[in-house]
Amino acid sequence: MIPMYDIIVIGAGVAGLTFAFKTSKYAEVLLLEARNRNELSKGTKVFPEHNRPFIKEVDWTNKEIFPRIHEIIRYLGTKEEGILQSNEFGSPFGNICYIEKLSEVLIKKIEAQSGQIKFNEKINKIIKYNDYIEVINNIGESYKTKLLALATGSHNFELQKSVGFDIPDTYTGIFSHMYGDEDKINVNLPIEYNFHINSKISTSGPFFICKGLSRIFLGFLGTKSETEQELYSKYERIIQNYKKIQPYIDGLKPDKPILTKISKHPIKSFSQNRIIILGEAAGLVTSFFYEGLIAGLASAELSAQTIRPLLENGSSFGISELKNYDSELNRIILQTYFKNDNASEYLFYNSPSQINLIFNTYAKLMHTNKKIRKYIWDAHITHHLEDYDTKRDRWVGEQLFKKLPTLSKLVLGIYLKPPTQ
Ligand SMILES: Cc1cc2nc3c(=O)[nH]c(=O)nc-3n(C[C@H](O)[C@H](O)[C@H](O)COP(=O)(O)OP(=O)(O)OC[C@H]3O[C@@H](n4cnc5c(N)ncnc54)[C@H](O)[C@@H]3O)c2cc1C
């Protein structure tokens, strides 16, 4: 007989692992992951202080997971730069995180709570019944659950489509690690995060460099029309010839670049009868900075809170009972922090011919305007994203607009439509 789990989670990224960790405290949980345990995503990523309320149980002083404190950001335009130092206002922006180490710690915590994890389990099919859900892997084996959580990132939209969830807006990016001595890396990069906008590299997002201990993580997002081959060759050209970044990578040994998908613009609904969707699979990534960890963690925490009383009361996990998860996600991050990022996307990425000018103007403004620096610092360190004041972003947008030449304002007026969210 096929055993019945309280909860099955598909996908062991940060969203699925965090959700399995939180729910295995009170439920029988099975996590199914297509990859091997030692093949899970490796990344060196920005992990702002505002993530903390959603993952309090992880030790923020653990240097294996968080090898660096995040204190300095450089907003680098083609001509101008703006540097933000957290010590101008107080505490650091947060940490830099080694994702593979965070994943390993979460796996151990899940197992310690008797949650089960099976690797090399690619799920190909989901069948919905009234009183349970069946999932079937690529060799035809079945599992049954009262509630299913899809945390499949941008890897497998077929699965979510097959059960009626929408698909977010998806881009292809290319990234890689580079390795060297810690001392050398500190000389090359006296900052933890470099956010560079140059429309010749991309009109969809930044060229980023994030500093770990003896490695850096760098890459960019392609435009929708670029082929994979074009992305590889552009990446090589940047690494070999692009003068602006040569000092940062000087003497470091590159790994092979990897193509990846990344999604944004959240889908409309995050729950259905007996099924919820978490993290990037639902497009829960901010649309200007491409911050996805916050929403992966928040969706894990908010859904785990919603599910606990339902499970205890023998709920049938109907869509109306799961709705609290959708409304909490909307209240806490989508109507606040995500709105800010949508406004930035609207301002910076929508008018290809103006991107460099606008970003250079912004970088210069940040350099001279302390209030703007303070607002950015506040957004990183707040533990209350539900109170995030979107009026501040409007004010910053107005300051930026005032600095732009008249012709650019006219062009922007032609290109820009008000954001929908
Ligand atoms: C280059 C890059 C840099 C980034 N930098 C940052 C950053 O600095 N800060 C930040 O906050 N965010 C950053 N992000 C975004 C963030 O890392 C992601 O949004 C987040 O990690 C997504 O987590 P997830 O758990 O939703 O999905 P994923 O991590 O993609 O996990 C999904 C998992 O599901 C598994 N899976 C998929 N389909 C199946 C199936 N059918 N059966 C079984 N398993 C399946 C996959 O193998 C995978 O392990 C970055 C993203 C990229 C690409």
The ligand as a Tripos MOL2 file, in Angstrom:
@<TRIPOS>MOLECULE
LIG
   53    58     1     0     0
SMALL
NO_CHARGES

@<TRIPOS>ATOM
      1 C1         22.4970   33.9650  -10.8550 C.3       1 LIG1
      2 C2         21.4820   34.2560   -9.7790 C.ar      1 LIG1
      3 C3         21.8330   35.0840   -8.7080 C.ar      1 LIG1
      4 C4         20.8820   35.3650   -7.7270 C.ar      1 LIG1
      5 N1         21.2350   36.1570   -6.6780 N.ar      1 LIG1
      6 C5         20.3420   36.3710   -5.6810 C.ar      1 LIG1
      7 C6         20.7270   37.1210   -4.5340 C.ar      1 LIG1
      8 O1         21.8710   37.5950   -4.4160 O.2       1 LIG1
      9 N2         19.7910   37.3080   -3.5470 N.ar      1 LIG1
     10 C7         18.5280   36.8080   -3.6590 C.ar      1 LIG1
     11 O2         17.7200   37.0180   -2.7360 O.2       1 LIG1
     12 N3         18.1510   36.1030   -4.7360 N.ar      1 LIG1
     13 C8         19.0250   35.8540   -5.7370 C.ar      1 LIG1
     14 N4         18.6460   35.1060   -6.8100 N.ar      1 LIG1
     15 C9         17.2960   34.5370   -6.8560 C.3       1 LIG1
     16 C10        17.1580   33.3650   -5.8850 C.3       1 LIG1
     17 O3         18.3950   32.7030   -5.7300 O.3       1 LIG1
     18 C11        16.1100   32.3790   -6.3720 C.3       1 LIG1
     19 O4         14.9240   33.0700   -6.6970 O.3       1 LIG1
     20 C12        15.7810   31.3280   -5.3050 C.3       1 LIG1
     21 O5         16.9520   30.6800   -4.8710 O.3       1 LIG1
     22 C13        14.7810   30.3330   -5.8700 C.3       1 LIG1
     23 O6         14.5520   29.3440   -4.8970 O.3       1 LIG1
     24 P1         13.4200   28.2430   -5.1070 P.3       1 LIG1
     25 O7         13.5550   27.2970   -3.9590 O.co2     1 LIG1
     26 O8         12.0980   28.8730   -5.3510 O.co2     1 LIG1
     27 O9         13.8040   27.5010   -6.4820 O.3       1 LIG1
     28 P2         15.1280   26.6420   -6.8700 P.3       1 LIG1
     29 O10        16.2930   27.0150   -6.0450 O.co2     1 LIG1
     30 O11        15.2530   26.7600   -8.3390 O.co2     1 LIG1
     31 O12        14.7460   25.1460   -6.4730 O.3       1 LIG1
     32 C14        13.8450   24.3720   -7.2210 C.3       1 LIG1
     33 C15        14.2220   22.9170   -7.0230 C.3       1 LIG1
     34 O13        13.1640   22.1000   -7.5580 O.3       1 LIG1
     35 C16        13.7380   20.9760   -8.1860 C.3       1 LIG1
     36 N5         12.7670   20.4720   -9.1600 N.ar      1 LIG1
     37 C17        12.2490   21.1340  -10.2350 C.ar      1 LIG1
     38 N6         11.3740   20.3550  -10.8840 N.ar      1 LIG1
     39 C18        11.3230   19.1710  -10.2290 C.ar      1 LIG1
     40 C19        10.5910   17.9650  -10.4190 C.ar      1 LIG1
     41 N7          9.7460   17.8110  -11.4320 N.pl3     1 LIG1
     42 N8         10.7650   16.9430   -9.5450 N.ar      1 LIG1
     43 C20        11.6180   17.0790   -8.4890 C.ar      1 LIG1
     44 N9         12.3520   18.2120   -8.2570 N.ar      1 LIG1
     45 C21        12.1890   19.2400   -9.1160 C.ar      1 LIG1
     46 C22        15.0020   21.5320   -8.8410 C.3       1 LIG1
     47 O14        15.9280   20.5030   -9.1140 O.3       1 LIG1
     48 C23        15.4860   22.5230   -7.7770 C.3       1 LIG1
     49 O15        16.4070   21.9320   -6.8790 O.3       1 LIG1
     50 C24        19.5660   34.8110   -7.8180 C.ar      1 LIG1
     51 C25        19.2330   33.9700   -8.8910 C.ar      1 LIG1
     52 C26        20.1840   33.6960   -9.8550 C.ar      1 LIG1
     53 C27        19.8170   32.7790  -11.0000 C.3       1 LIG1
@<TRIPOS>BOND
     1     1     2 1
     2     2     3 ar
     3     2    52 ar
     4     3     4 ar
     5     4     5 ar
     6     4    50 ar
     7     5     6 ar
     8     6     7 ar
     9     6    13 1
    10     7     8 2
    11     7     9 ar
    12     9    10 ar
    13    10    11 2
    14    10    12 ar
    15    12    13 ar
    16    13    14 ar
    17    14    15 1
    18    14    50 ar
    19    15    16 1
    20    16    17 1
    21    16    18 1
    22    18    19 1
    23    18    20 1
    24    20    21 1
    25    20    22 1
    26    22    23 1
    27    23    24 1
    28    24    25 2
    29    24    26 1
    30    24    27 1
    31    27    28 1
    32    28    29 2
    33    28    30 1
    34    28    31 1
    35    31    32 1
    36    32    33 1
    37    33    34 1
    38    33    48 1
    39    34    35 1
    40    35    36 1
    41    35    46 1
    42    36    37 ar
    43    36    45 ar
    44    37    38 ar
    45    38    39 ar
    46    39    40 ar
    47    39    45 ar
    48    40    41 1
    49    40    42 ar
    50    42    43 ar
    51    43    44 ar
    52    44    45 ar
    53    46    47 1
    54    46    48 1
    55    48    49 1
    56    50    51 ar
    57    51    52 ar
    58    52    53 1
@<TRIPOS>SUBSTRUCTURE
     1 LIG1         1 GROUP 0 **** ****
